[in-house]
Amino acid sequence: MTGTAPLLAVTERLVDGVRCAVHDSGPAGSTEAVVFVHGNPGPMDDWAELAPAIAGFARVIAMDMPGFGRSERPRSFEHSVIGHARFLGLLLDDLGVERAHLVLHDFGGPWGLRWALDHPERLAGLTMINTGVLEGYRWHRYAKIWQTPVLGELFQLAGTPRAMHAALNRDNPVPLPRSYVDRIAAYADWAHKRAVLQLYRNSRDPAAAFPERHLGLTADTLPTCVIWGAGDRYIPVRFAEQQRNHFPQAEIHILDGLGHWPFIDNPQAVLTPLAAFLRKHVGA
């Protein structure tokens, strides 16, 4: 597996037989933590501009999920919403986290929401960045390619850093830094690309991939923050306001001129509402 120097301090933990790269700001004895969960393509370095600021007043945990970043890519791992949610739960158990303030992005949304549905008593708060409960969602064109046998494999093989940079910039309202694309490419070995294919193929039905309210999440009083780059071409901004259908107490922040990765486009624009929200609820 290739890689780059981590942007966050990283340790390695063995969780359910899988070597997992973890950032834990400590203190280790704190059973309450802000837990950042990346999506595709990740990894935890996505949070490098946000996590240190939040660590000033809370225990912060981030991770590279199996198949992503510096973590192991076992062929036997179940790359599905259920598989990743289960692993997230085992990791939080291993770290002694009893109350989690989840900060979710992209596929981290269904992973984290699925864990929350199974452990509602341990969910202290929820922040969703360009993700959430997506009723009526239709997959974007890259997802449809990844979900198609043979075509998906060919597309992954053709995914050079230059092609990736051009494709992402076509979709993003502002140019993404080349350093960001290079970081993605550094971890994009074939085992990672295979994991992405499995994840999307196990999530063809969005209704199954993104948990719905009828599954049992009681959210009427849950502290919830929704942050959304208005120029997202993959998960349109119309889904931001829909989150109040499921989380009535949600505060919603629409960030004009930013895309699917608003924390890369303008970290401070994300950090300002995120930090204010978490300061109100961590320890409450």
Secondary structure as the mmCIF struct_conf table of DSSP 4:
data_model
#
loop_
_struct_conf.conf_type_id
_struct_conf.id
_struct_conf.beg_label_comp_id
_struct_conf.beg_label_asym_id
_struct_conf.beg_label_seq_id
_struct_conf.end_label_comp_id
_struct_conf.end_label_asym_id
_struct_conf.end_label_seq_id
BEND BEND1 LEU A 7 LEU A 8
STRN STRN1 THR A 11 VAL A 15
TURN_TY1_P TURN_TY1_P1 ASP A 16 GLY A 17
STRN STRN2 VAL A 18 ASP A 24
BEND BEND2 GLY A 26 GLY A 26
TURN_TY1_P TURN_TY1_P2 ALA A 28 GLY A 29
BEND BEND3 THR A 31 THR A 31
STRN STRN3 GLU A 32 VAL A 37
BEND BEND4 ASN A 40 PRO A 41
HELX_RH_3T_P HELX_RH_3T_P1 MET A 44 TRP A 47
TURN_TY1_P TURN_TY1_P3 ALA A 48 LEU A 50
HELX_RH_AL_P HELX_RH_AL_P1 ALA A 51 ILE A 54
TURN_TY1_P TURN_TY1_P4 ALA A 55 PHE A 57
BEND BEND5 ALA A 58 ALA A 58
STRN STRN4 VAL A 60 MET A 63
TURN_TY1_P TURN_TY1_P5 PRO A 66 GLY A 67
BEND BEND6 PHE A 68 PHE A 68
TURN_TY1_P TURN_TY1_P6 GLY A 69 ARG A 70
BEND BEND7 SER A 71 SER A 71
TURN_TY1_P TURN_TY1_P7 ARG A 75 SER A 76
BEND BEND8 PHE A 77 PHE A 77
BEND BEND9 SER A 80 SER A 80
HELX_RH_AL_P HELX_RH_AL_P2 VAL A 81 ASP A 94
TURN_TY1_P TURN_TY1_P8 LEU A 95 GLY A 96
BEND BEND10 GLU A 98 GLU A 98
STRN STRN5 ARG A 99 HIS A 105
TURN_TY1_P TURN_TY1_P9 ASP A 106 PHE A 107
HELX_RH_AL_P HELX_RH_AL_P3 GLY A 108 ASP A 118
HELX_RH_3T_P HELX_RH_3T_P2 PRO A 120 ARG A 122
STRN STRN6 LEU A 123 ILE A 129
BEND BEND11 ASN A 130 ASN A 130
BEND BEND12 GLY A 132 GLY A 132
TURN_TY1_P TURN_TY1_P10 GLU A 135 GLY A 136
HELX_RH_AL_P HELX_RH_AL_P4 ARG A 141 TRP A 146
TURN_TY1_P TURN_TY1_P11 GLN A 147 GLN A 147
BEND BEND13 THR A 148 THR A 148
TURN_TY1_P TURN_TY1_P12 PRO A 149 VAL A 150
HELX_RH_AL_P HELX_RH_AL_P5 LEU A 151 LEU A 157
TURN_TY1_P TURN_TY1_P13 ALA A 158 ALA A 158
HELX_RH_AL_P HELX_RH_AL_P6 PRO A 161 ASP A 171
BEND BEND14 ASN A 172 VAL A 174
HELX_LH_PP_P HELX_LH_PP_P1 PRO A 175 PRO A 177
HELX_RH_AL_P HELX_RH_AL_P7 ARG A 178 ALA A 186
TURN_TY1_P TURN_TY1_P14 TYR A 187 TYR A 187
HELX_RH_AL_P HELX_RH_AL_P8 TRP A 190 ARG A 201
TURN_TY1_P TURN_TY1_P15 ASN A 202 SER A 203
BEND BEND15 ASP A 205 ASP A 205
HELX_RH_AL_P HELX_RH_AL_P9 PRO A 206 ALA A 209
BEND BEND16 PHE A 210 PHE A 210
HELX_RH_3T_P HELX_RH_3T_P3 ARG A 213 LEU A 215
TURN_TY1_P TURN_TY1_P16 GLY A 216 GLY A 216
TURN_TY1_P TURN_TY1_P17 ASP A 220 THR A 221
STRN STRN7 THR A 224 GLY A 229
TURN_TY1_P TURN_TY1_P18 ALA A 230 GLY A 231
BEND BEND17 ARG A 233 ILE A 235
TURN_TY1_P TURN_TY1_P19 VAL A 237 VAL A 237
HELX_RH_AL_P HELX_RH_AL_P10 ARG A 238 GLN A 242
HELX_RH_3T_P HELX_RH_3T_P4 GLN A 243 ASN A 245
TURN_TY1_P TURN_TY1_P20 HIS A 246 HIS A 246
TURN_TY1_P TURN_TY1_P21 PRO A 248 GLN A 249
STRN STRN8 GLU A 251 LEU A 255
TURN_TY1_P TURN_TY1_P22 ASP A 256 GLY A 257
BEND BEND18 HIS A 260 HIS A 260
HELX_RH_AL_P HELX_RH_AL_P11 PRO A 262 ASP A 265
HELX_RH_AL_P HELX_RH_AL_P12 PRO A 267 HIS A 281
TURN_TY1_P TURN_TY1_P23 VAL A 282 GLY A 283
#
